Amino acid sequence: MTATAGLARAAHSKSTYVLGLCVLIAAALFLLWEEHEAHILGALPYAILLLCPLMHLFMHGGHHHGHGHHEEGQNGDTHTSDGPRRHGEREEGGR
């Protein structure tokens, strides 16, 4: 057996394994859905309501809403760290 034939056989057996695993997972999901459809759909409104606070926490996590994060400027003035300035934009009172 050559090296390429061995690699082709290994790839074929791996793809067969993955395909079988996908079919098994699909069958399990179908059976779970058929058995618990009423429970899942009944809990859906509560799940949406519970996701609202979680989405609020995770989606507003990067804003930092000015909680006292100040930096000292070159001339001693303090300014908030609002991120990088655009090209050509100057600080207030700058030259």
C-alpha positions in Angstrom: 0.0 0.0 0.0 1.4 3.4 -0.9 1.3 6.5 1.3 -1.4 8.2 -0.9 -3.6 5.2 -0.8 -3.3 5.0 3.0 -4.2 8.7 3.3 -7.2 8.3 1.0 -8.4 5.4 3.0 -8.0 7.3 6.3 -9.8 10.3 4.9 -12.7 8.1 3.6 -13.0 6.3 7.0 -13.0 9.7 8.8 -15.6 11.2 6.5 -17.8 8.0 7.0 -17.4 8.4 10.7 -18.4 12.1 10.6 -21.4 11.4 8.3 -22.6 8.6 10.7 -22.2 11.0 13.7 -24.2 13.7 11.9 -27.0 11.2 11.1 -27.1 10.0 14.7 -27.2 13.6 16.1 -30.0 14.5 13.6 -32.1 11.5 14.6 -31.6 12.3 18.3 -32.6 15.9 17.8 -35.7 14.8 15.9 -36.8 12.4 18.6 -36.2 14.9 21.3 -38.2 17.5 19.4 -41.1 15.2 18.9 -41.1 14.2 22.5 -40.7 17.6 24.1 -42.2 20.0 21.5 -44.9 21.3 23.9 -42.5 21.9 26.7 -40.0 23.8 24.5 -42.6 26.0 22.9 -44.2 26.6 26.3 -41.0 27.8 27.8 -40.0 30.0 24.8 -41.6 33.3 26.0 -39.9 32.9 29.4 -36.6 32.2 27.7 -36.9 35.3 25.6 -37.7 37.4 28.7 -34.7 35.9 30.5 -32.4 36.6 27.6 -33.1 40.4 27.7 -31.1 41.1 30.8 -28.3 38.9 29.6 -28.1 40.6 26.2 -28.1 44.0 28.0 -25.1 43.0 30.2 -23.1 41.4 27.4 -23.9 44.0 24.7 -23.2 47.0 26.8 -20.1 45.6 28.4 -17.7 47.4 26.1 -19.1 50.9 26.5 -17.7 51.8 29.9 -20.1 54.8 30.1 -17.5 57.2 31.6 -17.0 55.7 35.0 -14.1 58.1 36.0 -11.6 56.9 33.4 -9.6 60.1 32.9 -6.2 60.6 31.4 -3.8 63.5 31.9 -3.1 65.6 28.8 0.1 67.1 27.6 -0.7 70.5 29.1 -2.1 69.1 32.4 -5.7 69.1 31.3 -7.8 66.1 32.0 -10.0 64.6 29.3 -11.9 61.4 29.1 -10.5 58.5 27.1 -13.0 58.4 24.2 -10.7 56.5 22.0 -8.3 57.6 19.2 -8.9 60.9 17.5 -9.5 61.0 13.8 -6.9 62.3 11.4 -6.6 66.0 11.7 -8.8 66.3 14.8 -7.4 68.4 17.6 -8.0 68.5 21.2 -10.1 71.5 22.5 -7.7 74.4 23.2 -5.0 72.7 21.1 -2.7 74.5 18.6 
